Amino acid sequence: RNEISFLHQQIREKHLLSEQEKVLRQKMVNDCAKLANENNALQTQQLELTKKMEMQKALKEDNYIHSSTSIAQLLSVKNKEEQLIKQVQMQQEFFKKATEHFKDLMGQVKLTY
């Protein structure tokens, strides 16, 4: 009789352990599913952030190229401006000399008449 009670007790304990293991296994399955969902969400977020970062990088490169082009154009315009200023100065000097020469000639003409 004692042995039967002991065996019944062991069966109950094993059954309880089995139920606890089922609950723990189900909890592990649920935790794994939750972690998989979180992982998927994080991967999606990472992809979105990577796309944004690549877009910002491309935008920066475009801005850099545009800035470089603008700077090159500005330098070209500055160079052209300097050339034109030199040409104007040369023309002014030429005009000044021509005017002086003309005045000299006019003075000589007045003296001869």
C-alpha positions as CSV (number, residue, x, y, z in Angstrom):
1,R,0.0,0.0,0.0
2,N,2.8,2.4,0.9
3,E,4.6,1.6,-2.3
4,I,1.5,2.3,-4.4
5,S,1.1,5.7,-2.6
6,F,4.7,6.5,-3.2
7,L,4.4,5.6,-6.9
8,H,1.2,7.7,-7.2
9,Q,3.1,10.6,-5.6
10,Q,6.0,10.2,-8.0
11,I,3.5,10.1,-10.9
12,R,1.9,13.4,-9.7
13,E,5.3,15.0,-9.3
14,K,6.4,13.9,-12.7
15,H,3.1,15.2,-14.1
16,L,3.6,18.6,-12.4
17,L,7.2,18.8,-13.7
18,S,5.9,17.9,-17.1
19,E,3.3,20.7,-16.9
20,Q,5.9,23.2,-15.7
21,E,8.2,22.2,-18.6
22,K,5.3,22.7,-21.0
23,V,4.6,26.2,-19.6
24,L,8.3,27.0,-19.7
25,R,8.6,25.7,-23.3
26,Q,5.6,27.8,-24.3
27,K,7.1,30.8,-22.6
28,M,10.4,30.2,-24.5
29,V,8.5,29.9,-27.8
30,N,6.6,33.2,-27.0
31,D,9.8,34.9,-26.0
32,C,11.5,33.7,-29.2
33,A,8.6,34.9,-31.3
34,K,8.7,38.3,-29.6
35,L,12.4,38.6,-30.1
36,A,12.1,37.6,-33.8
37,N,9.4,40.3,-34.2
38,E,11.7,42.9,-32.4
39,N,14.6,41.8,-34.6
40,N,12.5,42.2,-37.8
41,A,11.4,45.7,-36.6
42,L,15.0,46.7,-35.9
43,Q,16.2,45.4,-39.2
44,T,13.5,47.4,-41.0
45,Q,14.5,50.5,-38.9
46,Q,18.1,49.9,-39.8
47,L,17.3,49.7,-43.5
48,E,15.3,52.9,-43.3
49,L,18.2,54.7,-41.5
50,T,20.7,53.3,-44.0
51,K,18.6,54.7,-46.8
52,K,18.3,58.1,-45.1
53,M,22.0,58.1,-44.5
54,E,22.8,57.3,-48.1
55,M,20.4,60.0,-49.3
56,Q,22.0,62.5,-47.0
57,K,25.4,61.5,-48.3
58,A,24.3,61.8,-51.9
59,L,22.8,65.2,-51.1
60,K,26.1,66.3,-49.4
61,E,28.0,65.2,-52.5
62,D,25.7,67.1,-54.8
63,N,26.0,70.2,-52.6
64,Y,29.8,69.8,-52.6
65,I,29.9,69.4,-56.4
66,H,27.6,72.4,-56.7
67,S,29.7,74.4,-54.3
68,S,32.9,73.4,-56.1
69,T,31.3,74.4,-59.4
70,S,30.2,77.7,-58.0
71,I,33.6,78.4,-56.6
72,A,35.2,77.5,-59.9
73,Q,32.8,79.9,-61.7
74,L,33.5,82.6,-59.2
75,L,37.2,82.3,-59.6
76,S,36.8,82.3,-63.4
77,V,34.7,85.5,-63.2
78,K,37.2,87.1,-60.8
79,N,40.0,86.2,-63.3
80,K,38.0,87.7,-66.2
81,E,37.3,90.8,-64.1
82,E,41.0,91.2,-63.4
83,Q,41.8,90.9,-67.1
84,L,39.1,93.4,-68.0
85,I,40.4,95.9,-65.4
86,K,43.9,95.5,-66.9
87,Q,42.5,96.1,-70.4
88,V,40.6,99.2,-69.2
89,Q,43.7,100.5,-67.5
90,M,45.7,99.9,-70.7
91,Q,43.1,101.6,-72.8
92,Q,42.9,104.5,-70.4
93,E,46.7,104.9,-70.6
94,F,46.6,104.6,-74.4
95,F,43.8,107.3,-74.5
96,K,45.8,109.5,-72.1
97,K,48.9,109.3,-74.3
98,A,46.8,109.8,-77.5
99,T,45.2,112.8,-75.9
100,E,48.6,114.3,-74.9
101,H,49.9,113.6,-78.4
102,F,46.9,115.3,-79.9
103,K,47.3,118.3,-77.6
104,D,51.0,118.5,-78.6
105,L,50.0,118.3,-82.3
106,M,47.3,121.0,-81.8
107,G,49.9,123.2,-80.1
108,Q,52.3,122.7,-83.0
109,V,49.5,123.5,-85.5
110,K,48.7,126.7,-83.6
111,L,52.3,127.7,-83.6
112,T,52.6,127.2,-87.4
113,Y,49.5,129.3,-88.2
